[in-house]
Amino acid sequence: MNRKTTGSLALVVGAIMTVGTPAVAADYFAGKTITVQVPSGSGGSYHAYCQMVQRNLSRFIAGKPNTVIQNLPGGGGAKSASYMYNVAPKNGTVIGMIAPGNITTPLVRKVKFDATKFEWLGSPAARSSALWFWHTAGVKSLDDVKKRVIPIATSGFGSSSSVLPRLVNKYLGTKLNIIYGYRGGGLMNLAIEKGEVMGRVTFHSAFSAARPTWLPEKKVNAFLVMGPRDPHPAFKGVPHIMDLLKEGTTERAVYDVIAINLEVGQAFYVAPGTPKRIVDEMGTAFAAMLADPTFKDQVIKRGLEYSPVSAADIRKKIKAGFAKATPEILKEVKKIFHKTKKKG
């Protein structure tokens, strides 16, 4: 199943109409190869979304360029974002996907990229995330997580799968032991299966796409939802963190800043400095791909969520979220990043 929003398709179609007529010559991309870069290892939903884009985008670009996929894991997606910001060619031949968490990381840590300057193309999905536990973890409620230490897997320190658990520990009093260093969702799932850890913070489609038997067999269970308020139907009855953090409090404001990453979702972009005519051409193509019924069907059949966000809305969400990061709130956000742990 996929999370649907009634106006998402119309917004994407509108984005196609407002981008304007591409100014790139029809033969600009002819004979070229576009690399879609995955900010993690293979085997997870990040790779799956990038694969969907890699397999479909060329159909909507004049010149029908070749496309390939490339994994560049590290730092919870920061390695890929740094490459895209500093090294990637500024000609549209490399497309990155932001790892949720990396948009706000520059607010609190010194990194070699500024996500606000990326040239956004669009997002196939803004997904709600959840805190999941393996069925043998013995966790029946959130209160259980407050009573004993439970190890969970994550990648890098700046990824949403580690930032959100640290926030939960700080504000809800849980005792999650966050184990860092897993290079991609596939390895995290394997670690859960082997008993190295007892869960992770991730999306519904991280399991439906990569471990499709786990959900119907109740091998993993969701205990706390984070992100968009209209989450995946599978999260019905699961507490949402926004219901536990009172509106108007510092804790809720900190969450709202961090949650920008989930509101933007699996957003794709090209390097800053890419000529506007190329950005416009690729943006038009990307919007057309998102609105294409064949693309939508492929995403859903893969077990992924389809809830597209236009490039214009990505920019608006980032701007609005950063506006909430007042000096007082930013000081509290930084406290979520005050300590690190090594894998094992």
N, C-alpha and C positions, 0 to 999 in steps of 0.2 A: 504493500500500500504506500501511497505517497501523500505528503501533506500538500493540500491544494489551497490556494487563495483565489477567490473569485475574480479579482481584478488583475492578477499577475500577468496573464497572457495579453490582456488589453494594454497594459503598461509597456510590455515588451514591443508589441506591434506599434504603439505610439512612438517608442524610441526609434524604431526604424524610420518613421516618417519625419522625425525632427532632426535626425543627424544631417540630412542634406545629401545632395548628389556627390558621390565620390569624385575626387579630383585626380585620383591616381590613374595613370594610363592602364588600359586593359591588360597590357603585356607586362606590367611591372612585376607581378608575382609569377609570371609564366617561367617555368624551369627552375624556380627557387624551391627551397625546402624550408618549411616552418617547423621549428622544434617546440613542442609543448612540454614544458618542464614541470615535473612533479616535485613538490617540496618535501617529499618523504620517500621511504622505500616502497617496494611493490607489495601487493597483497591487501591493501586497505581501500577505503572509500575515496581517499584523495587520489590515488592512482586510477580508480575507476572513473571518477569525474573527468580527469585529464584525458583518459582514454576515449571517453564519449566525445569530448571536444576535438581531439586529434583525428578521430574517424569521420567527423561530420563537417568541420568548419570549412574545409577546402571547397565544398560544394557551393558555397555562397561567396567565394572570392573570385573575382575576374582573373583569369589566367590559370585557375585550378592548380595551385602549387602542391607539391608533395608535402606530406606531414610525417613527422616521427615523434616518438615520445622519449623522454629522458628523465630519469630519477636523479635528484640531487638532494639526498637527505642530510640532516645535520642541524642541531640547535633548535629543534622544534619548528623547522621551516625557515629559520633565520639565515642559514647558509644560502638557500635558494634566493631569498629576498635580497641578500647582499650582492649576489651574483647579478641579479636582474638590475639592481640599482647602479652598480659600478662597472660591470664587465660586459653584460649582454649588448649585442649590437643594437643600435638605435634605428633600425630599419624595418621592424615588424617581423623579422624572421625567427624571433624567439618570444614565446608567450609564457608568462608565469602564472601560477595560481597561488594566491596568498594563503598561507596556513593560518586559520583562525587563531588569533592571539598576537600575530605579528603586526597588526595595524596599530595597536596601542603600546607595544613593547618599547618603541622609541620615547615614549613619555616617561619611562621609568628606568631605562637602562641605556647605556651607551652602545649603540649598534651602528652598522655601516649602511643604513638605509633609512629613508623617510617615506613611509607608505602613503602619506598624503600627496606625494608628488608622482606616484605611479599613474600611468595613463590607463584608466579603467575601461574594460570592454563590456563587462556584464557578469552575472552570476547565475548558474543554473539552479541554485538552491540556497536559501537561507534556512539552515536546519536548527531545530532545537536539539540541545545536547542533554545527556543525562548521566547520573552516577549509577553505574551498573555493578552488580556483584555476581560472581559465579554461584551456581545453585548450592554448592557445598560450603559456602562461606558462613552459613548459619546466621545470616542477617535477615531479620523479619521486618524491621522498621528502622527509621533514621535514628531512633534512640539507641539501637544496638551499636551504631557506629560511634556513638558518644561514650560508650562504656569500654570498648576494647580497641586496640590498635589493629588495623587491617591494611595490608600492603596493596597498593594499586600501581599499575604501570603507566608510564608516560614517556614522552620523547625528550624534548629539550625544555629548559626552564621557562622559555617564553611562549610555549604552546598553550592553547586554551585547555588542553587536557591536564596541565599542571597548574596553571594560574587559577582556574576555577576550584580545584580541590583545596588549594591554599586558602582561598577566600572562604570556602565552606568550613575549613578547620578554624579559621580566625573568628568568624561571626556566628557559626552555629555550634561550635564546641565539639566538633568531631575529631577523631584521632586517626585520620588517614595517613598511612606511611607511604609517601610518594616516592616511587623508585624510578629514577631517571635513566635515560640512555637508550631506550628502545627505538630503533631506526625504522619507524613506520608501524601502521596499524596491524599489519600481518604478523609481525613479531610480537606485538602486544597480545594479540589474540592467542598466539602460540604459548606465550608465557602464562596466560590465564589457564589454558587447557592443561599445561604441564604442572600447574600448582605453584609456580614461582611467585605469582601474585594472585589476588582474589577478585580483581576487577579493574575497571578503568572508567574515566569520564570520556564519553564519546557519543556519537550519533546513532540513531536507530539503524541507519543504512550501513554503518560500519560492520554490523552483524548480518543484516538481511542480504547485503551484496557479497560479503566475504565468507560468512559462516551461516548460510541460509537455514540450516537445521537447528541452530541454537535457539532461536526465538520460539518456533512452534513446540520444541521439546522442553522449553523453559529452562534451558541451561544457564541463561543469564537473565537477571531481573532488574528492572529500573526502580530506583528509590528516590531520586530527586531530579527534577527537570530544570534546565536553564536555557535561556535564549528566548526566541519569539513566543508570544503569549498564545498563539494558536498552534500548539505543537502537534507532532505526529499523533494520529488516533491511538496508536499503541500505548501512549502515555496517559490515557484517560484514567483518572483516579490517582495518579502519581502526584505528590506535592510539587508545586513550582516554587523555586527559591524566592520569587518576587512576593509570594504570599507569606513568606517567613521573615522577610526584611521589610520593615514598615516604611511606607512612603513618607518622604520628608526627612528621614534619618541619614546620618553620614554613611552608615553601612549600605543603605539602598543606593545612595548616590555613587559610592565606589563601585557597586555592582553594575550600575547603569553605564558607567564609563567603560568598564571591562567588557560588558556585553555588546559593545559596538561590533566586536569581531563576529559574534554570532548573527547579528542583524544583517551584516554584509554578506556573510556566508562564503561559499566557494567561489570567490571573485577572481576573475582572470584579468590580466593587464599586460601591457608592454612597457618597455623601459622609458623612464622620463627622458625627454629630449628627442623622442621620435617625432618626425615632422607631422604636423597636424593633418595634412592630406592623407597620410598613411594611417594615422589613428582613426580618422573619420571613415576611411575605407574598411578598416578592420572592425570598427565599432558597428557599422552598418551590417557587415557580414555576420558578426556575432549575434546581433539582435535578431536577424533573420533566422539564424540557426536556432535560437532559443524559442522562437515562435513557430518553428516547423513541427508539425504533428509527428513526423517520423523520428525526429530527435527526441521529442517528449516520450514517445512510445519506447524507444531504445533505453532511455534513462530509467523508466519505470520497470521495464522488463529485467533490467540489470539489478533490480532491488534497491535502487537509489531514489531519493526524494526529488521531486520536481516542484520548485516554488521560486521561479526566476526573479531576479532583481536587475533592473536596468542600470546602465552605467551612470545615468543621471541620478538615480536614487542612491546608488553607492556613494557618490560624491556628497549627496545631501546628508546621508546617515553619518558619514565620517565627520562632516563639518558640525552637525548638531551634537554628536557625541563628544567631540573635542571641546566644544563650547561649554560642556558640563564639567570639564576638568579644571575647575578653579584651583588656585594655589592651595587652598585648604583641603579640597578633595584630593588633589594630586598628591599631597603629602601623605594622605591615608592610603592611596593606591600604591605608593612606593613601599609601604610597609608590607604589602603582600609579597614583595620581591626581596625581602630582607635576608633570606637564608636559602642556601642550596644544599642539596644532598647528591651524592654520587650513586650510580647504580650499584645495588648490592650492599 
